[in-house]
Structures are given as structure tokens and as C-alpha cells.
């Protein structure tokens, strides 16, 4: 409804209302994606990005921050629909924008830069650029550590997610011992977060526990891996009982690991 209203306003005064229309399109894309309408979400976020691009050349200091966010989400939509090369191009553009913004105002834009680096690493890894993915996620972790040192309540969740991605990259490159150390740190953070807000953080904790069990198993710590994966399974069974469509895939993965470790 907001998008429809702003389209009408923009038809008469595009110079005034195009920024608001772009923002509403951005929000609409989020909603569509969360409801599983991914093709439509992609169309809508692409329209938002196109509008932002038209606004940016005239006032880059004002509109570049607003362009970077939609680019980030456009990359996410593209990646989820299998357009990985294009997703990489778009997230790289978002990172470049965030770097320029963070150079002038690090306190404001370093969180966005760290988040974009995390997604850039994921895109690089998906396309097999593993060494580069590792470099990028390490930079993301370093930024998140600094942010979490000052505001742990705000940034510890993001730090844990970056550590999770770092562990994946290390494991992909055969650095199993270091991967284990890093995922254990992520689990420790997420256990503290889940103790206060289990409804929010138990899903991430369960996934990290499953990955921790993988690292342990790969290094020959089968008994410990079995204990950890059971913890993941128990969490995911509770989550899947309430939302099976969301959490059954994660539960299936943990159960598969449980069966392997039990042999």
C-alpha cells in the first residue's frame, strides 16, 4: 500500500518522492523474500537499486549510503536464486561504497562494511575463490571484534556469525585445527546470547553446534563430536516442533551427522 501511494506521488513530483519510493520498495522486497516470493523480491529490489542509482550522481554524499544497503540486499536475492556471478559483482560494489563511507565516518559505517564483507566472503566461497574469501572474512571478523569490544550487546551476534563463516573458510582450505578454535569461539558467544534470548539465538546456536561437531569429527574427536551434535539435535527438534517448514532442513542435517558419528 505504501509503494502504491508513493508511486502516485512520484508521478507528479519525482524529485521529491523518488527517495521515499525507493525506501518503500526496499522494504517490500524484504517482506516478499521472507514470505518465499524470491523472484518478485528480486524484481522489486532491482527497481529500488535503479531508483537509488539515478539519485546518487546528483548528491552522492546524501544518497550513497542509501544505495549501498539495497545493493547488499540485491546481492542476497541474486545469490539465493543461483545468479552467483552477478551477486558477487553487486556485493563487491556495496563493499566499495561502504569502504569509502567508512573512511570518512568509521563509527557510522564500519558496521555496514563488516556486514558487506561477510557477504562478499560468502559469494567468493560459493564461486570457489577460497583464498580470497578467507582474506575477506578475516577482515570482517577484525572489524566485528573492534565493534563488539565497545558494544558487545549490539555486535556480539554479528561477530559470532562472522566467526562461523571464518571457520567454514578455514575448514575449506584444510586448516582444521584453526577452524575448530574459531567455531568454538562462535559457539561460546552464541551460548551466552541464547541464555538471555533463546527464541532469537537458539537457531544460530544449533547451526554452530552442528558445525562444531563436524570440526571435532574431522579431527578424530568422535566422542566429543557425538555429544555436541546431540545438543544441536535437541535444540533443532524443539525449534522444528514449532516451525517445521523452517527448521526441519537443519534438523535433517544434524541427524545425518549424528548417524555418521554413531557408526
N, C-alpha and C positions, 0 to 999 in steps of 0.2 A: 504494500500500500504506500509506504514511504517513497519507494522508487517511482511508482506511478505518479504521485503528486509532484515529485521533483522533476520528472520528465516534462510535465506540463509547464512548470515554472521555467525550466531551462529553455523551452521552445521560444519563450518571449525574451528572456534575459540570460543567455548562456554565460556571459562574462561573470555574472553574479552567482548563478546557481549550479554551474558545472562542478565546482569542488564538492558541493553537498551531494550532488547526484553520484559522483564517483565514490564518495564515502558510503552512501546507501547501497550501491552496487557491491561494494566490498563486503558489507555486512550480509547482504543477500546471498552472495557466493558462499560465505561461511555456513549459513543455515542450510543451503542446498547440499553442500558437501556432507555436513553432519547427518543429513537425512538420507544419504546414499545416492543423491542425484548428481553424480560426478560430472557427467558430460555437460549438463546445464550449468553446474557450478563453474566449469572451465569457461564456458561462453561468457558468463556474467563477469568473472574476474578479468577476462581479457578485455571486455568493454571498459571496466574500471581503469585498467592499466592504460588503455588507449586515451581515455579522457585525461588521466594524470600526465601523460606524455605531452599532450597539447598544452597543458597549463604550465609545465615546467620551464620551457625555454624563456618565457617572459619573466618569471620570478623564481629562479632555481633555489634561492635561499629559503623561500617560503614553501615551495611545493616538492622539492627533492625528498624531504623526509616522508611526505605522503605518497610518493611514488615507490619508495623502497619497500614499504610494507606490502602493497598489492603485488609487487614483483615476487616477493617471498612466497606469498600465497599462490600466485600463478605457477611458480615452480613446483609447489607441492601438488597442485592439481594435475599438472603435466606428468609428474613422476608417477602419481597413482594410476594414471591412465596409460602408462607404459611409454610415454614420449620422453625418454631419458636424456637424449642428447639435447633436446630443446630445454628440458628442465635444468640441465647443467648450465646452459648459456644464460638463462634467466636468473638463476640464483647467483651466478658469478657477477651479473650486473648489479644485483641487490647488494652483494658484498662490497663491490667497488663504491657504490653510493654510500653505504654505511661507513666505510673506511674514511671517505672524505669528510663526512659529517662528524665522525668521532675524532678526527684530527683537530677540529676546532672546538668541539664540545664533548670531550670523552665521558664526563659524568652523565650526560644525557643519552648519548648514542652508543656507548660501549655495550650495554645490554643487547641492543638490537644487532650490533656487529657480531657479538658472540653467538647469538641465535642463528644468524645467517651463515656463519662459519660452520656451525654444527650441520646445517642442512647441505651446505656445499660439500662437506666431507662425505655425507651420505650419498650424494649424487655421484661424486668421484668414485666412491667404493662400488656403487652399482654398475659403473661402466668399466671397472677393472683397474682404475688408476689408484692402486692401493698405497704406494709410497706417498703420493701427493695427498691422498685422503688422510693419511696418518699425520702429515705435517699440519694440515688444516685443522684437524680435530684437536691436536695438541695446542694450537693457538687458542682455540675456543675454550679448552679447559683452563689454560693460563688466565684468560680474561675472566672466566667464571669464578676462579679461585679468588682473584682480587675483589670481585664484586661481592662474593659470599663472605669474605673476611670482614667487610664493612656492614653488610646487611644479610646475615645468614638466613633469617626468616623468609626473606624475599628470594634470594638467589640459590640457596642450597638445592631446591628441586631441579633447577636448570643445571647446576654443577653435577648433580647425580646423573642426569640424562647425558651430559657430555662425557662423563667418565664411562658410562655404559658404551657409548659409541667409540670412545678411545680403546676400550677393552676389545671390542669387535675388530677394530683395525689392527691392533697388536696381534690378536689371535690369527687373523687372516694372513699376516706376514710371518707367522711362526714364532712370535715372541710370547710363548705360552706362560712362562713364569711371570713376566711383567703384566700380561693380560689378567692373570689371576689376582695379582696385587690390586690392580685398578678396579676390577669388578667387585672385589671385596670392599674397597672403599665406597663404591656406589651403594652396595647393599647396606653398609653401616649407616650411611646418610639416610637412606630410604626407610630403614627400620626406625630411626628416630622420628622421621616425618610421619610415618604411618602410626606410630604410637599416639601422636596427637590428633591426626586426622585420617583414620583408617579408610574412610569412604573415598577419600581423594587419592591417597598414596598406596593403598594395597595393590592396585593393578600394576603399578610400576615396580613395586617391591617384588611381586610374584614373578614378573618377567626377569628381573635382575637375579633373583634366586635361581631361576632356571638356567640362566647364562653362567652363573657361578658354578652350578653343578656340572655344566659342560666343561668348564675350565679345569675343575678338580678331576673329572673323569679323564680328560685328555692327558693329565699329568700323572695318572695312575692312582689317584686318591679315591678309589672306588667307594669305600665305606662312607667317607665324608660326603661324596657326591650323592650317594643314596639318601643320606639324612637331609641334605639341602633340597633335593628335588621333591622329597616328600612334603617338605614345608611349602614349596611352591604349589604342589598339587592341592594341598589342603586349602590354601588361600584361594586358588582358582576354582575349586569346587564350590566354595561359598559365593564367589562372585558370579559364577555361571548359574547358580541356582536362581539368582535374581534377574540376571540378564544373559540368558544362554546364547542369544544371537551375537552378542559382543564378545563374550569370554570363552565360549566353547572352543574356538580355534586355539587359544593359548593353552587351555586345559589339555587339549589333544596333544599338543607339542610336549608338554611336561609329562603326560602319561606315556608318551613314546619313549622319552628319556628314561623314565622310571623302569619301563620294561627292559631296556637295553642294560641299564646298570644292575638289574636284578639277575641277569643271566650268569 
